[in-house]
């Protein structure tokens, strides 16, 4: 029964859209749909030219996808000398369009499917489009094993199209990480940012520093609300956590590489380092013995920041980055640099004496000194650093790339200094935030609606756009304890981001994207991917009007839905009061507001119940 309300409510609209369009996400650069369909049957051949092991592997995977949907395994040939009913994959280095190595051209007629690209990356992305088209087969035409006649030319808007998964706050298994990567690949993401270390856990095996996983990967178990947990108690065993062996890491990297996804590891320093400090106490300025934090309040209580005045810290980091650099083939390593408290540096006589000797005037400059030292370590290992926008404070390292999360301004400033940037503003890309009314959604701390994610532009005006590598959605996991919930928070907002990152700005259209959602929900269901339907639910906001009366406004992300509400504790239906554009005056003494969205007579979203005290709180 999962998602059944929204499926029933707008299913007829989805069928109509599928009949006349392709519902592909992200939207291709150019799509011209013709008449007719290419039917996959026992006479269909898969043609894969010899000479390219990567192309052969992609062809084999294509056959697996086709078999999953149709039950048919296609015979494979290397070439054909006569017209055949075939699906043909072709590497064409001289292809004039599309304009980069991730682009492709897909031509589907009633007799042939031809997919060509300059590089195997383009073939891979074209296959993701083909995979969607097959999954979206129009059952109304009774041809679920068919593809629409269509001509597509496609290539990405941005080079960096990323998602980040935080595996420190909660550990996710290797198998789940691989599934997450596979799900990303469906929608043409190409960077997996792996947040491997933080205060709540160190998740990567470093063989020269075994205590990082022996101690740092485990914490005391807790349930409840993040930051409300009790701190570790005396003699309490740390049993919750886990880590990836280096063999696990290699396996995940190989899995991602096959899907044309680059993994960027993050070792978060100098702040967010309590798990490392718990393993090696000499790393902090205090030198105190701490436990790995379980989600209890500790900021400026426990010292979670590396000591930039101690050479042993840089020796430690050299060992860590030597092994990390050897594992990850990509050009970047993310070094964090965010939210580093300066309190313990200010309290340390050793650190303050070091600053005087070095001529460092402020703690921000001290952090800049630290980041520049780390950059030199990574350069020796032929890696480039990325850091969160706080690495701008005190002066930016010479070749650093900035990932801007505190709005767009940090990235804009870095670009004006000539640095490459990746935009990940929390207001548009943080996938751990509420995606619907807090009364209906699992608890978190702020809100990011689907529409807000979709209507964001990751290339701001007034800077050199060539310095914008791209954008990224970030899933922090403080309130995300399971893989299923990680999926729920990721999708469908990452469907929106995939289109933001891939499709030309002129082809991004919120009205069209909404129509594609329900067909894509069927694709997600078939792939056993959990997702939210919060865009169909009612969101209630409240304020005090000029007469100091409490008033409530109701809305949905999805257009064209009717909202009905009650104030008498009964469930609304289409005979209840219909919400228009005028806020509802909330009478004194009511118990709760109830509201629900409908299309026609069928509920489109979940029933929202907001107590009076909650409305009053939201008005403050």
C-alpha positions in Angstrom: 0.0 0.0 0.0 3.1 2.3 0.1 2.6 5.6 -1.8 -0.9 4.3 -2.9 -2.7 7.6 -2.2 -0.6 9.7 -4.4 -0.4 7.1 -7.1 -4.2 6.8 -7.3 -4.7 10.6 -7.1 -2.6 11.5 -10.1 -2.1 8.2 -11.9 -4.4 9.2 -14.7 -2.3 12.3 -15.3 0.9 10.2 -15.3 -0.5 7.9 -18.0 -1.5 10.8 -20.2 2.0 12.3 -19.8 3.7 8.9 -20.6 1.7 8.5 -23.7 2.8 11.9 -25.1 6.2 12.4 -23.6 9.1 10.4 -22.3 9.3 11.5 -18.6 13.1 11.2 -18.6 14.9 12.7 -15.6 17.2 14.6 -16.1 15.6 16.3 -19.1 17.8 15.8 -22.3 19.3 18.7 -24.2 17.2 17.8 -27.3 14.4 15.3 -27.6 12.2 14.9 -30.7 9.6 12.2 -30.4 8.2 10.4 -33.4 5.4 8.0 -34.0 5.6 4.3 -33.3 7.6 2.1 -31.1 10.6 -0.3 -31.2 9.4 -3.6 -29.8 11.9 -5.8 -28.0 11.2 -9.5 -28.8 13.0 -12.8 -29.5 14.1 -11.4 -32.9 16.0 -8.5 -31.4 19.8 -8.5 -31.5 22.3 -6.6 -29.3 25.2 -5.4 -31.4 28.4 -4.5 -29.6 31.5 -3.9 -31.7 34.6 -5.8 -30.6 37.8 -4.1 -29.4 36.5 -2.4 -26.3 36.3 -4.4 -23.1 34.4 -1.4 -21.4 31.8 -1.3 -24.2 31.4 -5.1 -24.0 30.9 -4.9 -20.2 28.3 -2.1 -20.7 26.6 -4.3 -23.3 26.4 -7.2 -20.9 24.9 -4.9 -18.3 22.4 -3.6 -20.8 21.3 -7.2 -21.5 20.8 -7.7 -17.8 18.6 -4.6 -17.5 16.5 -5.7 -20.6 16.1 -9.1 -19.1 14.9 -7.7 -15.8 12.1 -5.7 -17.5 11.2 -8.0 -20.4 12.4 -11.5 -19.4 14.3 -11.6 -22.7 18.0 -12.1 -23.1 19.2 -10.7 -26.4 21.7 -12.6 -28.6 24.9 -10.5 -28.9 26.8 -9.9 -32.2 29.9 -8.0 -33.0 28.7 -6.6 -36.3 25.9 -6.8 -38.8 26.0 -6.8 -42.6 22.3 -6.5 -43.2 19.5 -4.6 -41.6 18.4 -6.2 -38.4 15.9 -5.5 -35.6 18.8 -4.5 -33.3 20.1 -2.4 -30.5 23.5 -1.1 -31.5 26.1 0.5 -29.2 28.8 2.5 -31.1 31.9 4.4 -30.0 32.3 7.3 -32.5 35.3 9.5 -31.7 34.4 11.9 -34.6 30.9 12.6 -33.3 30.3 16.3 -33.8 27.4 16.4 -31.2 27.2 16.3 -28.3 29.9 18.6 -27.2 31.7 16.7 -24.5 32.9 13.2 -23.5 29.9 12.5 -21.3 27.4 13.2 -24.1 25.6 10.8 -26.4 23.2 10.5 -29.3 20.3 8.1 -29.1 18.2 7.3 -32.2 15.2 4.9 -31.9 13.2 3.9 -34.9 10.7 1.1 -35.3 13.5 -1.2 -36.6 16.7 0.0 -34.8 18.0 1.5 -31.6 21.4 3.2 -32.2 23.3 4.7 -29.2 26.6 6.4 -30.0 29.1 8.5 -28.1 32.7 9.6 -28.2 33.6 7.8 -24.9 32.2 5.0 -22.9 31.0 7.5 -20.3 28.6 8.8 -23.0 27.4 5.3 -23.8 26.8 4.7 -20.1 24.7 7.8 -19.7 22.8 7.0 -22.9 22.1 3.6 -21.5 20.6 5.2 -18.4 18.2 7.1 -20.6 17.4 3.8 -22.5 16.9 2.1 -19.2 14.4 4.7 -18.1 12.5 4.6 -21.4 12.2 0.8 -21.1 11.0 1.1 -17.5 8.5 3.7 -18.5 7.1 1.6 -21.3 3.6 2.6 -22.1 1.4 -0.2 -20.8 -1.7 1.6 -22.1 -0.4 0.5 -25.6 0.0 -3.0 -24.3 3.7 -2.9 -25.3 5.6 -3.0 -22.0 8.6 -4.4 -24.0 8.9 -1.5 -26.3 10.7 1.9 -26.6 9.2 5.0 -28.2 10.5 6.3 -31.5 12.7 9.2 -30.5 15.8 11.2 -31.4 17.9 12.4 -28.4 21.1 14.5 -28.3 22.3 14.9 -24.8 25.2 16.1 -22.6 25.6 17.5 -19.1 25.5 21.1 -18.1 28.0 20.7 -15.2 31.1 18.7 -14.8 30.6 17.9 -11.1 27.2 16.3 -10.3 27.5 15.0 -6.8 25.8 13.5 -3.8 27.4 13.2 -0.4 26.7 10.5 2.1 27.8 10.9 5.8 28.7 7.5 7.1 30.2 8.8 10.4 27.1 9.8 12.3 25.6 6.4 11.4 27.5 3.6 9.7 26.1 2.3 6.4 27.2 -1.1 5.2 29.3 -1.6 2.1 26.4 -3.2 0.3 24.2 -0.2 1.0 26.9 2.2 -0.2 27.1 0.2 -3.5 23.3 0.4 -3.9 23.4 4.1 -3.2 26.0 4.5 -5.9 23.9 2.4 -8.3 20.9 4.6 -7.6 22.9 7.7 -8.3 24.1 6.4 -11.6 20.5 5.9 -12.8 20.1 9.7 -12.8 23.5 10.6 -14.2 25.3 11.7 -11.0 29.1 11.3 -11.4 30.6 12.1 -8.0 30.1 10.3 -4.7 31.4 12.4 -1.8 32.1 9.9 1.0 32.2 11.6 4.4 34.3 9.0 6.2 35.4 10.7 9.4 33.8 12.9 12.1 33.3 13.3 15.8 31.0 10.2 15.9 33.1 7.7 14.0 36.2 7.0 11.9 35.1 4.7 9.1 38.2 3.9 7.0 41.0 1.5 7.9 44.4 3.1 8.2 46.9 0.2 8.6 49.7 2.4 10.1 47.3 3.8 12.7 45.2 0.8 13.8 43.5 2.5 16.8 41.6 4.8 14.4 39.2 1.9 13.8 39.9 -0.1 16.9 38.7 2.8 19.0 37.5 5.6 16.7 35.0 3.5 14.8 32.9 2.6 17.8 30.7 4.5 20.3 28.2 3.8 23.0 24.7 3.0 21.6 22.0 5.6 22.0 18.4 6.1 20.8 16.4 9.3 20.9 16.9 12.8 19.5 20.4 13.8 18.3 22.2 16.2 20.8 19.8 15.0 23.5 21.7 11.8 24.2 23.5 11.2 27.4 27.3 11.3 27.1 29.2 8.0 27.6 29.1 6.7 31.1 32.0 5.3 33.1 32.9 1.7 31.9 30.1 1.8 29.3 31.1 -0.4 26.3 31.3 1.2 22.8 29.5 -1.3 20.7 27.8 0.8 18.0 29.5 1.6 14.7 31.7 -0.1 12.1 34.3 0.7 9.4 35.4 -0.2 5.9 38.5 -2.2 5.5 40.8 -1.2 2.7 39.6 -4.1 0.7 36.0 -2.9 1.2 37.1 0.5 -0.1 38.8 -1.0 -3.2 35.6 -3.0 -3.9 33.4 0.1 -3.6 35.8 2.2 -5.8 35.7 -0.5 -8.5 31.9 -0.7 -8.3 31.7 3.1 -8.7 34.2 3.2 -11.5 32.1 0.8 -13.5 29.3 3.3 -13.2 31.4 6.3 -14.2 31.3 7.7 -10.7 34.3 9.2 -9.0 34.6 8.8 -5.3 35.9 11.8 -3.3 36.9 10.8 0.3 36.6 13.3 3.1 38.9 13.2 6.1 37.4 16.1 8.1 40.1 18.2 9.8 41.1 20.1 11.9 37.6 20.2 13.5 35.1 17.3 13.6 38.1 15.1 14.7 36.9 13.7 18.1 36.9 10.1 16.9 40.6 10.4 15.9 41.4 12.2 19.1 39.7 9.4 21.1 42.1 7.0 19.4 45.2 9.2 19.7 44.7 11.8 22.5 48.0 13.6 21.7 46.3 15.0 18.6 44.4 17.7 20.5 45.7 20.8 22.3 44.4 19.6 25.6 45.7 16.0 25.3 42.8 14.8 27.3 41.3 11.3 26.9 37.9 11.5 25.3 35.3 9.0 24.1 33.9 8.9 20.6 30.8 11.2 20.7 27.5 9.3 20.6 25.4 12.4 19.6 25.4 14.2 23.0 26.3 17.9 23.4 30.0 18.4 23.4 30.9 21.5 21.4 33.5 23.6 23.4 33.2 21.0 26.2 35.3 18.2 24.6 38.2 19.2 22.4 37.4 17.9 18.9 40.0 20.0 17.1 43.5 18.9 16.0 46.4 20.9 17.4 48.1 22.9 14.6 51.1 23.7 16.8 52.2 20.1 17.2 54.3 18.5 14.5 53.1 15.1 15.5 49.7 16.1 14.0 51.2 16.6 10.6 53.1 13.3 10.9 49.8 11.7 11.7 48.0 13.3 8.8 50.9 12.3 6.4 50.3 8.7 7.4 46.5 9.0 6.9 46.7 10.7 3.6 49.4 8.4 2.3 47.1 5.5 2.6 44.0 7.4 1.5 45.7 8.7 -1.6 46.9 5.2 -2.5 43.4 3.9 -2.3 41.4 6.5 -4.2 42.4 7.1 -7.8 40.5 10.5 -8.2 42.4 13.8 -8.2 40.7 15.2 -5.1 40.6 14.6 -1.4 38.2 16.6 0.7 39.7 17.8 4.0 36.7 19.4 5.6 37.9 22.5 7.4 34.4 23.4 8.6 33.1 24.4 12.1 36.5 24.2 13.7 36.2 25.6 17.2 39.0 28.0 18.2 38.2 27.8 21.9 40.8 25.3 22.9 43.5 26.9 20.8 42.7 30.2 22.6 43.1 28.4 26.0 46.3 26.6 25.1 49.6 28.3 26.1 51.5 26.1 23.7 49.3 27.1 20.8 49.4 30.8 21.7 53.2 30.7 22.0 53.4 29.0 18.6 51.3 31.7 17.0 53.6 34.4 18.4 56.7 32.6 17.1 55.1 32.2 13.6 53.8 35.7 13.5 50.2 34.4 13.3 47.8 37.1 14.6 44.4 35.3 14.8 43.0 31.8 15.2 41.5 32.1 11.7 45.0 32.7 10.4 46.1 29.7 12.4 43.5 27.5 10.7 44.7 28.9 7.3 48.3 27.9 8.3 47.0 24.4 9.1 45.1 24.0 5.8 48.1 25.2 3.8 50.3 22.6 5.5 47.7 19.9 4.7 47.7 21.1 1.1 51.4 20.6 0.8 51.1 17.1 2.2 48.5 16.2 -0.4 50.4 17.8 -3.2 53.3 15.5 -2.5 50.8 12.7 -3.0 49.6 14.3 -6.3 46.2 15.1 -4.9 44.2 18.4 -4.8 42.3 19.6 -1.8 38.7 20.5 -1.5 37.4 22.2 1.7 34.2 23.6 3.0 33.9 27.4 2.6 35.4 28.0 6.1 38.8 27.4 4.6 38.5 30.9 3.2 38.9 32.3 6.7 42.4 33.6 7.4 43.4 33.2 3.7 42.8 30.5 1.2 45.4 27.8 0.4 46.9 28.5 -3.1 45.3 25.7 -5.1 42.3 24.8 -2.9 38.8 24.2 -4.4 36.0 25.5 -2.2 32.7 23.7 -1.5 30.3 26.4 -0.5 27.6 25.3 2.0 26.9 28.4 4.0 24.9 30.0 1.1 26.5 30.9 -2.2 28.7 33.8 -1.0 31.7 31.7 0.0 31.9 30.1 -3.4 31.4 33.5 -5.1 34.3 34.9 -3.1 36.5 32.0 -3.9 35.7 32.2 -7.6 36.5 35.9 -7.6 40.0 34.9 -6.1 40.4 32.6 -9.1 39.6 29.3 -7.3 37.4 26.5 -8.6 34.1 26.1 -6.6 31.4 23.6 -6.0 28.1 25.0 -4.8 26.2 23.1 -2.0 24.2 25.7 -0.2 22.3 24.2 2.7 19.1 26.0 1.7 19.0 24.2 -1.6 21.0 20.9 -1.3 20.9 19.6 2.3 19.0 16.4 2.0 18.8 15.8 5.7 16.2 18.6 6.1 12.5 18.4 6.3 10.9 17.9 2.9 7.3 18.4 4.2 5.4 19.6 7.2 7.3 18.7 10.4 4.0 17.1 11.7 4.2 14.5 8.9 8.0 14.0 8.6 10.7 12.4 10.7 12.3 14.9 13.0 15.1 17.1 11.8 16.0 20.8 12.1 15.2 22.9 9.0 13.3 22.6 5.7 14.2 21.9 2.0 11.1 21.5 -0.2 11.3 19.7 -3.5 10.4 22.9 -5.4 13.2 24.8 -3.6 15.7 22.2 -4.7 14.5 22.2 -8.3 14.4 26.0 -8.8 17.9 26.6 -7.6 20.6 27.8 -10.1 24.1 26.6 -9.1 25.8 29.1 -11.4 25.4 32.5 -9.9 25.7 35.7 -11.9 28.7 37.9 -11.7 31.5 35.3 -11.6 33.5 33.3 -14.2 31.2 30.3 -14.8 34.2 28.2 -16.0 35.4 28.2 -12.3 32.1 26.5 -11.2 32.9 22.8 -11.3 29.3 22.0 -10.4 26.9 21.3 -7.5 26.1 18.6 -5.0 23.4 17.3 -2.7 24.5 16.5 0.9 23.0 13.9 3.2 24.2 14.4 6.7 23.1 11.4 8.9 22.7 12.7 12.4 18.9 11.9 12.1 19.3 9.2 9.4 20.0 5.9 11.2 19.1 3.4 8.4 19.7 2.9 4.7 15.9 2.9 4.0 15.6 6.3 5.6 18.7 7.5 3.7 16.9 6.7 0.5 13.7 8.4 1.8 15.6 11.6 2.4 17.5 11.4 -0.9 14.7 10.8 -3.3 12.9 12.6 -5.0 14.9 15.8 -4.1 17.9 14.2 -5.9 15.7 13.7 -8.9 15.3 17.5 -8.9 19.1 18.1 -8.4 20.0 15.7 -11.2 18.0 17.8 -13.6 19.5 21.0 -12.1 23.1 19.7 -12.6 22.6 17.9 -16.0 20.0 19.7 -18.1 20.4 23.1 -19.8 18.9 25.9 -17.7 16.4 26.7 -20.5 15.1 23.1 -20.4 14.5 23.1 -16.6 10.7 23.6 -16.1 9.0 23.0 -12.8 5.6 22.3 -14.3 7.0 19.6 -16.6 9.2 18.1 -13.8 6.0 17.7 -11.7 4.4 15.7 -14.5 7.4 13.4 -14.6 7.4 12.5 -10.9 4.7 9.8 -10.9 6.2 7.9 -13.8 9.6 8.1 -12.1 8.0 6.9 -8.8 7.1 3.7 -10.6 10.7 3.4 -11.7 11.9 3.8 -8.1 9.3 1.3 -6.9 10.5 -1.3 -9.4 14.1 -0.7 -8.2 13.1 -1.0 -4.5 14.2 2.5 -3.8 12.5 4.2 -0.9 11.3 7.8 -1.5 9.1 10.6 -0.1 5.8 11.9 -1.4 5.9 14.9 0.8 5.5 17.2 -2.2 1.8 16.2 -2.4 1.3 16.8 1.3 -0.1 20.0 2.9 2.4 22.4 4.5 1.0 24.7 7.2 2.6 28.0 8.1 1.2 30.6 10.6 1.7 34.1 11.7 0.0 36.9 13.6 -1.8 39.3 11.3 -2.1 43.1 11.7 -4.9 42.6 14.2 -2.7 40.2 16.2 -5.0 37.3 15.1 -3.4 33.9 14.5 -3.8 33.0 10.8 -2.6 29.9 9.0 -1.7 29.4 5.3 -1.8 26.1 3.5 0.2 25.0 0.4 1.6 22.0 -1.5 4.6 21.8 -3.7 2.6 20.1 -6.4 0.4 22.4 -8.5 -3.2 21.8 -9.2 -4.2 20.1 -6.0 -7.2 21.2 -3.9 -6.8 21.6 -0.1 -9.6 20.9 2.3 -9.5 21.6 6.0 -11.4 21.4 9.3 -11.1 23.1 12.7 -13.6 20.8 14.6 -11.3 17.7 15.0 -12.9 15.8 12.1 -11.1 14.5 9.1 -11.5 16.7 6.0 -12.9 15.5 2.7 -14.2 17.3 -0.4 -17.3 18.4 1.4 -15.2 20.3 4.0 -14.0 23.9 3.7 -11.8 24.4 0.7 -8.7 26.5 1.2 -8.2 29.3 -1.3 -5.6 32.0 -1.2 -6.7 33.8 1.9 -5.1 32.7 5.2 -7.4 30.9 7.7 -8.3 32.9 10.8 -7.7 30.4 13.7 -10.5 30.8 16.3 -9.5 30.9 20.0 -10.1 27.6 21.8 -9.8 25.2 18.9 -7.9 22.0 19.5 -6.2 21.4 16.1 -6.2 22.2 12.4 -6.6 19.2 10.0 -5.9 19.5 6.3 -5.4 17.2 3.3 -4.7 17.7 -0.4 -7.0 16.1 -3.0 -7.2 15.7 -6.8 -10.8 15.3 -7.7 -12.4 13.2 -5.0 -9.2 11.2 -4.2 -6.7 12.1 -1.5 -3.4 13.2 -3.0 -1.4 13.5 0.2 -1.4 12.4 3.8 -3.7 13.8 6.4 -2.0 16.8 8.3 -2.9 17.4 11.9 -1.4 20.5 13.5 -2.3 21.2 17.2 -3.1 24.7 18.2 0.1 25.1 20.3 2.1 24.1 17.2 0.4 26.8 15.1 1.1 29.3 17.9 4.8 28.3 18.0 5.2 28.6 14.3 3.8 32.2 14.5 6.5 33.4 16.9 
